[in-house]
Amino acid sequence: MVIIVNLLLWLHLVALALGIGGGLGMSQIGPRLVGAAPDERGAWWPMATIFARVAGVGLVLLLITGPLMLWLKFDGFGGLNGWFQVKLALVAVAIVTVGLSEWGFARLRRGDEGGGRLMSVTGPLTTLTVLAIVLAAVFTFN
């Protein structure tokens, strides 16, 4: 069982790297995409799509590996401290901000400039939320 939990932890850390890497990529491409004139956005869409997919894969893997590790290693979260509840609440916030950002991305792609404004707000909020999740994880598991 220890090997499985260790492999899940490894995959969880890889997923975190994917999520952060994709998010960092979007933090650079997103503002350029939003700031470009509609007819100049064509060059930015492929990179933005790749970064968004990388981050999305990371998020999905985190949402799969986290509960699996919790169940296999701790038999649920009943014995964990209050920081874990903070972490779970922040994960919920991150899911909402990522969802809103993806919605803004789709709206902007359809030509709705309001989608770009939404991305401009939710992108930084997602970054701050992920940093807070990592901090809460440190206090939970260390």
Chimera marker file (.cmm) of the C-alpha trace (Angstrom):
<marker_set name="trace">
<marker id="1" x="0.000" y="0.000" z="0.000" r="1" g="1" b="0" radius="0.5"/>
<marker id="2" x="2.904" y="2.340" z="0.769" r="1" g="1" b="0" radius="0.5"/>
<marker id="3" x="4.102" y="2.112" z="-2.832" r="1" g="1" b="0" radius="0.5"/>
<marker id="4" x="0.667" y="3.035" z="-4.172" r="1" g="1" b="0" radius="0.5"/>
<marker id="5" x="0.396" y="6.026" z="-1.841" r="1" g="1" b="0" radius="0.5"/>
<marker id="6" x="3.911" y="7.156" z="-2.816" r="1" g="1" b="0" radius="0.5"/>
<marker id="7" x="3.061" y="6.865" z="-6.522" r="1" g="1" b="0" radius="0.5"/>
<marker id="8" x="-0.135" y="8.847" z="-5.929" r="1" g="1" b="0" radius="0.5"/>
<marker id="9" x="1.859" y="11.512" z="-4.084" r="1" g="1" b="0" radius="0.5"/>
<marker id="10" x="4.303" y="11.671" z="-6.990" r="1" g="1" b="0" radius="0.5"/>
<marker id="11" x="1.411" y="12.009" z="-9.454" r="1" g="1" b="0" radius="0.5"/>
<marker id="12" x="-0.178" y="14.640" z="-7.200" r="1" g="1" b="0" radius="0.5"/>
<marker id="13" x="3.036" y="16.692" z="-7.255" r="1" g="1" b="0" radius="0.5"/>
<marker id="14" x="3.303" y="16.300" z="-11.045" r="1" g="1" b="0" radius="0.5"/>
<marker id="15" x="-0.309" y="17.465" z="-11.305" r="1" g="1" b="0" radius="0.5"/>
<marker id="16" x="0.491" y="20.473" z="-9.124" r="1" g="1" b="0" radius="0.5"/>
<marker id="17" x="3.391" y="21.310" z="-11.438" r="1" g="1" b="0" radius="0.5"/>
<marker id="18" x="1.117" y="20.983" z="-14.487" r="1" g="1" b="0" radius="0.5"/>
<marker id="19" x="-1.513" y="23.217" z="-12.922" r="1" g="1" b="0" radius="0.5"/>
<marker id="20" x="0.983" y="25.853" z="-11.856" r="1" g="1" b="0" radius="0.5"/>
<marker id="21" x="2.892" y="25.655" z="-15.147" r="1" g="1" b="0" radius="0.5"/>
<marker id="22" x="-0.251" y="26.033" z="-17.221" r="1" g="1" b="0" radius="0.5"/>
<marker id="23" x="-1.400" y="28.844" z="-14.957" r="1" g="1" b="0" radius="0.5"/>
<marker id="24" x="1.916" y="30.664" z="-15.286" r="1" g="1" b="0" radius="0.5"/>
<marker id="25" x="1.718" y="30.299" z="-19.054" r="1" g="1" b="0" radius="0.5"/>
<marker id="26" x="-1.800" y="31.729" z="-19.046" r="1" g="1" b="0" radius="0.5"/>
<marker id="27" x="-0.668" y="34.567" z="-16.787" r="1" g="1" b="0" radius="0.5"/>
<marker id="28" x="1.599" y="35.661" z="-19.639" r="1" g="1" b="0" radius="0.5"/>
<marker id="29" x="-0.594" y="34.835" z="-22.637" r="1" g="1" b="0" radius="0.5"/>
<marker id="30" x="-3.977" y="35.808" z="-21.147" r="1" g="1" b="0" radius="0.5"/>
<marker id="31" x="-3.298" y="39.548" z="-20.813" r="1" g="1" b="0" radius="0.5"/>
<marker id="32" x="-1.847" y="39.658" z="-24.330" r="1" g="1" b="0" radius="0.5"/>
<marker id="33" x="-4.891" y="37.845" z="-25.648" r="1" g="1" b="0" radius="0.5"/>
<marker id="34" x="-7.292" y="40.159" z="-23.832" r="1" g="1" b="0" radius="0.5"/>
<marker id="35" x="-5.344" y="43.282" z="-24.823" r="1" g="1" b="0" radius="0.5"/>
<marker id="36" x="-5.045" y="42.382" z="-28.504" r="1" g="1" b="0" radius="0.5"/>
<marker id="37" x="-7.497" y="43.622" z="-31.070" r="1" g="1" b="0" radius="0.5"/>
<marker id="38" x="-9.984" y="40.887" z="-32.054" r="1" g="1" b="0" radius="0.5"/>
<marker id="39" x="-8.362" y="40.444" z="-35.465" r="1" g="1" b="0" radius="0.5"/>
<marker id="40" x="-4.895" y="40.073" z="-33.859" r="1" g="1" b="0" radius="0.5"/>
<marker id="41" x="-5.825" y="37.334" z="-31.387" r="1" g="1" b="0" radius="0.5"/>
<marker id="42" x="-5.344" y="34.466" z="-33.831" r="1" g="1" b="0" radius="0.5"/>
<marker id="43" x="-1.672" y="34.058" z="-32.969" r="1" g="1" b="0" radius="0.5"/>
<marker id="44" x="-2.398" y="33.842" z="-29.224" r="1" g="1" b="0" radius="0.5"/>
<marker id="45" x="-5.262" y="31.322" z="-29.252" r="1" g="1" b="0" radius="0.5"/>
<marker id="46" x="-3.169" y="28.164" z="-29.875" r="1" g="1" b="0" radius="0.5"/>
<marker id="47" x="-0.778" y="28.899" z="-26.998" r="1" g="1" b="0" radius="0.5"/>
<marker id="48" x="-3.603" y="29.942" z="-24.685" r="1" g="1" b="0" radius="0.5"/>
<marker id="49" x="-5.486" y="26.747" z="-25.488" r="1" g="1" b="0" radius="0.5"/>
<marker id="50" x="-2.436" y="24.578" z="-24.764" r="1" g="1" b="0" radius="0.5"/>
<marker id="51" x="-1.700" y="26.310" z="-21.454" r="1" g="1" b="0" radius="0.5"/>
<marker id="52" x="-5.358" y="26.089" z="-20.417" r="1" g="1" b="0" radius="0.5"/>
<marker id="53" x="-5.435" y="22.362" z="-21.237" r="1" g="1" b="0" radius="0.5"/>
<marker id="54" x="-2.209" y="21.691" z="-19.339" r="1" g="1" b="0" radius="0.5"/>
<marker id="55" x="-3.592" y="23.492" z="-16.294" r="1" g="1" b="0" radius="0.5"/>
<marker id="56" x="-6.915" y="21.671" z="-16.675" r="1" g="1" b="0" radius="0.5"/>
<marker id="57" x="-5.225" y="18.264" z="-16.778" r="1" g="1" b="0" radius="0.5"/>
<marker id="58" x="-3.308" y="19.227" z="-13.654" r="1" g="1" b="0" radius="0.5"/>
<marker id="59" x="-6.506" y="20.220" z="-11.863" r="1" g="1" b="0" radius="0.5"/>
<marker id="60" x="-8.299" y="17.003" z="-12.793" r="1" g="1" b="0" radius="0.5"/>
<marker id="61" x="-5.342" y="14.888" z="-11.646" r="1" g="1" b="0" radius="0.5"/>
<marker id="62" x="-5.207" y="16.815" z="-8.358" r="1" g="1" b="0" radius="0.5"/>
<marker id="63" x="-8.914" y="16.217" z="-7.809" r="1" g="1" b="0" radius="0.5"/>
<marker id="64" x="-8.430" y="12.488" z="-8.419" r="1" g="1" b="0" radius="0.5"/>
<marker id="65" x="-5.156" y="11.841" z="-6.586" r="1" g="1" b="0" radius="0.5"/>
<marker id="66" x="-5.908" y="13.990" z="-3.530" r="1" g="1" b="0" radius="0.5"/>
<marker id="67" x="-8.993" y="12.088" z="-2.343" r="1" g="1" b="0" radius="0.5"/>
<marker id="68" x="-7.384" y="8.739" z="-3.227" r="1" g="1" b="0" radius="0.5"/>
<marker id="69" x="-4.325" y="9.502" z="-1.099" r="1" g="1" b="0" radius="0.5"/>
<marker id="70" x="-6.520" y="10.774" z="1.698" r="1" g="1" b="0" radius="0.5"/>
<marker id="71" x="-8.588" y="7.614" z="1.685" r="1" g="1" b="0" radius="0.5"/>
<marker id="72" x="-5.649" y="5.202" z="1.351" r="1" g="1" b="0" radius="0.5"/>
<marker id="73" x="-3.254" y="6.876" z="3.791" r="1" g="1" b="0" radius="0.5"/>
<marker id="74" x="-5.539" y="8.466" z="6.390" r="1" g="1" b="0" radius="0.5"/>
<marker id="75" x="-8.755" y="6.446" z="5.964" r="1" g="1" b="0" radius="0.5"/>
<marker id="76" x="-10.635" y="9.680" z="5.291" r="1" g="1" b="0" radius="0.5"/>
<marker id="77" x="-10.161" y="13.165" z="6.682" r="1" g="1" b="0" radius="0.5"/>
<marker id="78" x="-11.713" y="12.769" z="10.114" r="1" g="1" b="0" radius="0.5"/>
<marker id="79" x="-8.375" y="12.846" z="11.931" r="1" g="1" b="0" radius="0.5"/>
<marker id="80" x="-6.874" y="15.833" z="10.127" r="1" g="1" b="0" radius="0.5"/>
<marker id="81" x="-6.595" y="19.289" z="11.665" r="1" g="1" b="0" radius="0.5"/>
<marker id="82" x="-8.591" y="22.421" z="10.883" r="1" g="1" b="0" radius="0.5"/>
<marker id="83" x="-6.110" y="23.470" z="8.235" r="1" g="1" b="0" radius="0.5"/>
<marker id="84" x="-7.372" y="20.637" z="6.063" r="1" g="1" b="0" radius="0.5"/>
<marker id="85" x="-10.877" y="22.095" z="6.151" r="1" g="1" b="0" radius="0.5"/>
<marker id="86" x="-9.382" y="25.447" z="5.119" r="1" g="1" b="0" radius="0.5"/>
<marker id="87" x="-7.575" y="23.643" z="2.295" r="1" g="1" b="0" radius="0.5"/>
<marker id="88" x="-10.814" y="21.986" z="1.126" r="1" g="1" b="0" radius="0.5"/>
<marker id="89" x="-12.652" y="25.310" z="1.146" r="1" g="1" b="0" radius="0.5"/>
<marker id="90" x="-9.848" y="26.885" z="-0.875" r="1" g="1" b="0" radius="0.5"/>
<marker id="91" x="-9.956" y="23.985" z="-3.353" r="1" g="1" b="0" radius="0.5"/>
<marker id="92" x="-13.663" y="24.726" z="-3.839" r="1" g="1" b="0" radius="0.5"/>
<marker id="93" x="-12.828" y="28.394" z="-4.442" r="1" g="1" b="0" radius="0.5"/>
<marker id="94" x="-10.124" y="27.400" z="-6.943" r="1" g="1" b="0" radius="0.5"/>
<marker id="95" x="-12.563" y="25.173" z="-8.844" r="1" g="1" b="0" radius="0.5"/>
<marker id="96" x="-15.000" y="28.084" z="-9.092" r="1" g="1" b="0" radius="0.5"/>
<marker id="97" x="-12.337" y="30.577" z="-10.212" r="1" g="1" b="0" radius="0.5"/>
<marker id="98" x="-10.953" y="28.154" z="-12.809" r="1" g="1" b="0" radius="0.5"/>
<marker id="99" x="-14.471" y="27.486" z="-14.070" r="1" g="1" b="0" radius="0.5"/>
<marker id="100" x="-15.192" y="31.205" z="-14.342" r="1" g="1" b="0" radius="0.5"/>
<marker id="101" x="-11.888" y="31.766" z="-16.103" r="1" g="1" b="0" radius="0.5"/>
<marker id="102" x="-12.672" y="28.992" z="-18.604" r="1" g="1" b="0" radius="0.5"/>
<marker id="103" x="-16.105" y="30.526" z="-19.155" r="1" g="1" b="0" radius="0.5"/>
<marker id="104" x="-14.464" y="33.906" z="-19.770" r="1" g="1" b="0" radius="0.5"/>
<marker id="105" x="-12.013" y="32.249" z="-22.171" r="1" g="1" b="0" radius="0.5"/>
<marker id="106" x="-14.899" y="30.720" z="-24.155" r="1" g="1" b="0" radius="0.5"/>
<marker id="107" x="-16.794" y="34.014" z="-24.185" r="1" g="1" b="0" radius="0.5"/>
<marker id="108" x="-13.746" y="35.914" z="-25.431" r="1" g="1" b="0" radius="0.5"/>
<marker id="109" x="-13.188" y="33.316" z="-28.133" r="1" g="1" b="0" radius="0.5"/>
<marker id="110" x="-16.756" y="33.942" z="-29.333" r="1" g="1" b="0" radius="0.5"/>
<marker id="111" x="-16.009" y="37.667" z="-29.468" r="1" g="1" b="0" radius="0.5"/>
<marker id="112" x="-17.568" y="38.741" z="-26.161" r="1" g="1" b="0" radius="0.5"/>
<marker id="113" x="-15.109" y="41.227" z="-24.649" r="1" g="1" b="0" radius="0.5"/>
<marker id="114" x="-16.689" y="40.723" z="-21.221" r="1" g="1" b="0" radius="0.5"/>
<marker id="115" x="-15.035" y="37.312" z="-21.205" r="1" g="1" b="0" radius="0.5"/>
<marker id="116" x="-11.642" y="39.002" z="-21.274" r="1" g="1" b="0" radius="0.5"/>
<marker id="117" x="-12.545" y="41.173" z="-18.304" r="1" g="1" b="0" radius="0.5"/>
<marker id="118" x="-13.684" y="38.073" z="-16.432" r="1" g="1" b="0" radius="0.5"/>
<marker id="119" x="-10.375" y="36.330" z="-17.224" r="1" g="1" b="0" radius="0.5"/>
<marker id="120" x="-8.480" y="39.389" z="-15.996" r="1" g="1" b="0" radius="0.5"/>
<marker id="121" x="-10.140" y="39.069" z="-12.589" r="1" g="1" b="0" radius="0.5"/>
<marker id="122" x="-10.295" y="35.305" z="-12.169" r="1" g="1" b="0" radius="0.5"/>
<marker id="123" x="-6.738" y="34.561" z="-13.313" r="1" g="1" b="0" radius="0.5"/>
<marker id="124" x="-5.019" y="36.412" z="-10.452" r="1" g="1" b="0" radius="0.5"/>
<marker id="125" x="-7.652" y="35.159" z="-7.983" r="1" g="1" b="0" radius="0.5"/>
<marker id="126" x="-6.897" y="31.584" z="-9.037" r="1" g="1" b="0" radius="0.5"/>
<marker id="127" x="-3.166" y="32.159" z="-8.554" r="1" g="1" b="0" radius="0.5"/>
<marker id="128" x="-3.648" y="33.563" z="-5.051" r="1" g="1" b="0" radius="0.5"/>
<marker id="129" x="-6.037" y="30.755" z="-4.159" r="1" g="1" b="0" radius="0.5"/>
<marker id="130" x="-3.586" y="28.067" z="-5.304" r="1" g="1" b="0" radius="0.5"/>
<marker id="131" x="-0.815" y="29.668" z="-3.236" r="1" g="1" b="0" radius="0.5"/>
<marker id="132" x="-3.129" y="29.636" z="-0.216" r="1" g="1" b="0" radius="0.5"/>
<marker id="133" x="-3.977" y="25.959" z="-0.881" r="1" g="1" b="0" radius="0.5"/>
<marker id="134" x="-0.299" y="25.039" z="-0.836" r="1" g="1" b="0" radius="0.5"/>
<marker id="135" x="0.190" y="26.970" z="2.404" r="1" g="1" b="0" radius="0.5"/>
<marker id="136" x="-2.807" y="25.232" z="3.994" r="1" g="1" b="0" radius="0.5"/>
<marker id="137" x="-1.420" y="21.869" z="2.818" r="1" g="1" b="0" radius="0.5"/>
<marker id="138" x="1.887" y="22.591" z="4.517" r="1" g="1" b="0" radius="0.5"/>
<marker id="139" x="0.107" y="23.338" z="7.797" r="1" g="1" b="0" radius="0.5"/>
<marker id="140" x="-2.141" y="20.291" z="7.352" r="1" g="1" b="0" radius="0.5"/>
<marker id="141" x="0.470" y="17.651" z="6.658" r="1" g="1" b="0" radius="0.5"/>
<marker id="142" x="3.587" y="18.975" z="8.398" r="1" g="1" b="0" radius="0.5"/>
<link id1="1" id2="2" r="1" g="1" b="0" radius="0.2"/>
<link id1="2" id2="3" r="1" g="1" b="0" radius="0.2"/>
<link id1="3" id2="4" r="1" g="1" b="0" radius="0.2"/>
<link id1="4" id2="5" r="1" g="1" b="0" radius="0.2"/>
<link id1="5" id2="6" r="1" g="1" b="0" radius="0.2"/>
<link id1="6" id2="7" r="1" g="1" b="0" radius="0.2"/>
<link id1="7" id2="8" r="1" g="1" b="0" radius="0.2"/>
<link id1="8" id2="9" r="1" g="1" b="0" radius="0.2"/>
<link id1="9" id2="10" r="1" g="1" b="0" radius="0.2"/>
<link id1="10" id2="11" r="1" g="1" b="0" radius="0.2"/>
<link id1="11" id2="12" r="1" g="1" b="0" radius="0.2"/>
<link id1="12" id2="13" r="1" g="1" b="0" radius="0.2"/>
<link id1="13" id2="14" r="1" g="1" b="0" radius="0.2"/>
<link id1="14" id2="15" r="1" g="1" b="0" radius="0.2"/>
<link id1="15" id2="16" r="1" g="1" b="0" radius="0.2"/>
<link id1="16" id2="17" r="1" g="1" b="0" radius="0.2"/>
<link id1="17" id2="18" r="1" g="1" b="0" radius="0.2"/>
<link id1="18" id2="19" r="1" g="1" b="0" radius="0.2"/>
<link id1="19" id2="20" r="1" g="1" b="0" radius="0.2"/>
<link id1="20" id2="21" r="1" g="1" b="0" radius="0.2"/>
<link id1="21" id2="22" r="1" g="1" b="0" radius="0.2"/>
<link id1="22" id2="23" r="1" g="1" b="0" radius="0.2"/>
<link id1="23" id2="24" r="1" g="1" b="0" radius="0.2"/>
<link id1="24" id2="25" r="1" g="1" b="0" radius="0.2"/>
<link id1="25" id2="26" r="1" g="1" b="0" radius="0.2"/>
<link id1="26" id2="27" r="1" g="1" b="0" radius="0.2"/>
<link id1="27" id2="28" r="1" g="1" b="0" radius="0.2"/>
<link id1="28" id2="29" r="1" g="1" b="0" radius="0.2"/>
<link id1="29" id2="30" r="1" g="1" b="0" radius="0.2"/>
<link id1="30" id2="31" r="1" g="1" b="0" radius="0.2"/>
<link id1="31" id2="32" r="1" g="1" b="0" radius="0.2"/>
<link id1="32" id2="33" r="1" g="1" b="0" radius="0.2"/>
<link id1="33" id2="34" r="1" g="1" b="0" radius="0.2"/>
<link id1="34" id2="35" r="1" g="1" b="0" radius="0.2"/>
<link id1="35" id2="36" r="1" g="1" b="0" radius="0.2"/>
<link id1="36" id2="37" r="1" g="1" b="0" radius="0.2"/>
<link id1="37" id2="38" r="1" g="1" b="0" radius="0.2"/>
<link id1="38" id2="39" r="1" g="1" b="0" radius="0.2"/>
<link id1="39" id2="40" r="1" g="1" b="0" radius="0.2"/>
<link id1="40" id2="41" r="1" g="1" b="0" radius="0.2"/>
<link id1="41" id2="42" r="1" g="1" b="0" radius="0.2"/>
<link id1="42" id2="43" r="1" g="1" b="0" radius="0.2"/>
<link id1="43" id2="44" r="1" g="1" b="0" radius="0.2"/>
<link id1="44" id2="45" r="1" g="1" b="0" radius="0.2"/>
<link id1="45" id2="46" r="1" g="1" b="0" radius="0.2"/>
<link id1="46" id2="47" r="1" g="1" b="0" radius="0.2"/>
<link id1="47" id2="48" r="1" g="1" b="0" radius="0.2"/>
<link id1="48" id2="49" r="1" g="1" b="0" radius="0.2"/>
<link id1="49" id2="50" r="1" g="1" b="0" radius="0.2"/>
<link id1="50" id2="51" r="1" g="1" b="0" radius="0.2"/>
<link id1="51" id2="52" r="1" g="1" b="0" radius="0.2"/>
<link id1="52" id2="53" r="1" g="1" b="0" radius="0.2"/>
<link id1="53" id2="54" r="1" g="1" b="0" radius="0.2"/>
<link id1="54" id2="55" r="1" g="1" b="0" radius="0.2"/>
<link id1="55" id2="56" r="1" g="1" b="0" radius="0.2"/>
<link id1="56" id2="57" r="1" g="1" b="0" radius="0.2"/>
<link id1="57" id2="58" r="1" g="1" b="0" radius="0.2"/>
<link id1="58" id2="59" r="1" g="1" b="0" radius="0.2"/>
<link id1="59" id2="60" r="1" g="1" b="0" radius="0.2"/>
<link id1="60" id2="61" r="1" g="1" b="0" radius="0.2"/>
<link id1="61" id2="62" r="1" g="1" b="0" radius="0.2"/>
<link id1="62" id2="63" r="1" g="1" b="0" radius="0.2"/>
<link id1="63" id2="64" r="1" g="1" b="0" radius="0.2"/>
<link id1="64" id2="65" r="1" g="1" b="0" radius="0.2"/>
<link id1="65" id2="66" r="1" g="1" b="0" radius="0.2"/>
<link id1="66" id2="67" r="1" g="1" b="0" radius="0.2"/>
<link id1="67" id2="68" r="1" g="1" b="0" radius="0.2"/>
<link id1="68" id2="69" r="1" g="1" b="0" radius="0.2"/>
<link id1="69" id2="70" r="1" g="1" b="0" radius="0.2"/>
<link id1="70" id2="71" r="1" g="1" b="0" radius="0.2"/>
<link id1="71" id2="72" r="1" g="1" b="0" radius="0.2"/>
<link id1="72" id2="73" r="1" g="1" b="0" radius="0.2"/>
<link id1="73" id2="74" r="1" g="1" b="0" radius="0.2"/>
<link id1="74" id2="75" r="1" g="1" b="0" radius="0.2"/>
<link id1="75" id2="76" r="1" g="1" b="0" radius="0.2"/>
<link id1="76" id2="77" r="1" g="1" b="0" radius="0.2"/>
<link id1="77" id2="78" r="1" g="1" b="0" radius="0.2"/>
<link id1="78" id2="79" r="1" g="1" b="0" radius="0.2"/>
<link id1="79" id2="80" r="1" g="1" b="0" radius="0.2"/>
<link id1="80" id2="81" r="1" g="1" b="0" radius="0.2"/>
<link id1="81" id2="82" r="1" g="1" b="0" radius="0.2"/>
<link id1="82" id2="83" r="1" g="1" b="0" radius="0.2"/>
<link id1="83" id2="84" r="1" g="1" b="0" radius="0.2"/>
<link id1="84" id2="85" r="1" g="1" b="0" radius="0.2"/>
<link id1="85" id2="86" r="1" g="1" b="0" radius="0.2"/>
<link id1="86" id2="87" r="1" g="1" b="0" radius="0.2"/>
<link id1="87" id2="88" r="1" g="1" b="0" radius="0.2"/>
<link id1="88" id2="89" r="1" g="1" b="0" radius="0.2"/>
<link id1="89" id2="90" r="1" g="1" b="0" radius="0.2"/>
<link id1="90" id2="91" r="1" g="1" b="0" radius="0.2"/>
<link id1="91" id2="92" r="1" g="1" b="0" radius="0.2"/>
<link id1="92" id2="93" r="1" g="1" b="0" radius="0.2"/>
<link id1="93" id2="94" r="1" g="1" b="0" radius="0.2"/>
<link id1="94" id2="95" r="1" g="1" b="0" radius="0.2"/>
<link id1="95" id2="96" r="1" g="1" b="0" radius="0.2"/>
<link id1="96" id2="97" r="1" g="1" b="0" radius="0.2"/>
<link id1="97" id2="98" r="1" g="1" b="0" radius="0.2"/>
<link id1="98" id2="99" r="1" g="1" b="0" radius="0.2"/>
<link id1="99" id2="100" r="1" g="1" b="0" radius="0.2"/>
<link id1="100" id2="101" r="1" g="1" b="0" radius="0.2"/>
<link id1="101" id2="102" r="1" g="1" b="0" radius="0.2"/>
<link id1="102" id2="103" r="1" g="1" b="0" radius="0.2"/>
<link id1="103" id2="104" r="1" g="1" b="0" radius="0.2"/>
<link id1="104" id2="105" r="1" g="1" b="0" radius="0.2"/>
<link id1="105" id2="106" r="1" g="1" b="0" radius="0.2"/>
<link id1="106" id2="107" r="1" g="1" b="0" radius="0.2"/>
<link id1="107" id2="108" r="1" g="1" b="0" radius="0.2"/>
<link id1="108" id2="109" r="1" g="1" b="0" radius="0.2"/>
<link id1="109" id2="110" r="1" g="1" b="0" radius="0.2"/>
<link id1="110" id2="111" r="1" g="1" b="0" radius="0.2"/>
<link id1="111" id2="112" r="1" g="1" b="0" radius="0.2"/>
<link id1="112" id2="113" r="1" g="1" b="0" radius="0.2"/>
<link id1="113" id2="114" r="1" g="1" b="0" radius="0.2"/>
<link id1="114" id2="115" r="1" g="1" b="0" radius="0.2"/>
<link id1="115" id2="116" r="1" g="1" b="0" radius="0.2"/>
<link id1="116" id2="117" r="1" g="1" b="0" radius="0.2"/>
<link id1="117" id2="118" r="1" g="1" b="0" radius="0.2"/>
<link id1="118" id2="119" r="1" g="1" b="0" radius="0.2"/>
<link id1="119" id2="120" r="1" g="1" b="0" radius="0.2"/>
<link id1="120" id2="121" r="1" g="1" b="0" radius="0.2"/>
<link id1="121" id2="122" r="1" g="1" b="0" radius="0.2"/>
<link id1="122" id2="123" r="1" g="1" b="0" radius="0.2"/>
<link id1="123" id2="124" r="1" g="1" b="0" radius="0.2"/>
<link id1="124" id2="125" r="1" g="1" b="0" radius="0.2"/>
<link id1="125" id2="126" r="1" g="1" b="0" radius="0.2"/>
<link id1="126" id2="127" r="1" g="1" b="0" radius="0.2"/>
<link id1="127" id2="128" r="1" g="1" b="0" radius="0.2"/>
<link id1="128" id2="129" r="1" g="1" b="0" radius="0.2"/>
<link id1="129" id2="130" r="1" g="1" b="0" radius="0.2"/>
<link id1="130" id2="131" r="1" g="1" b="0" radius="0.2"/>
<link id1="131" id2="132" r="1" g="1" b="0" radius="0.2"/>
<link id1="132" id2="133" r="1" g="1" b="0" radius="0.2"/>
<link id1="133" id2="134" r="1" g="1" b="0" radius="0.2"/>
<link id1="134" id2="135" r="1" g="1" b="0" radius="0.2"/>
<link id1="135" id2="136" r="1" g="1" b="0" radius="0.2"/>
<link id1="136" id2="137" r="1" g="1" b="0" radius="0.2"/>
<link id1="137" id2="138" r="1" g="1" b="0" radius="0.2"/>
<link id1="138" id2="139" r="1" g="1" b="0" radius="0.2"/>
<link id1="139" id2="140" r="1" g="1" b="0" radius="0.2"/>
<link id1="140" id2="141" r="1" g="1" b="0" radius="0.2"/>
<link id1="141" id2="142" r="1" g="1" b="0" radius="0.2"/>
</marker_set>
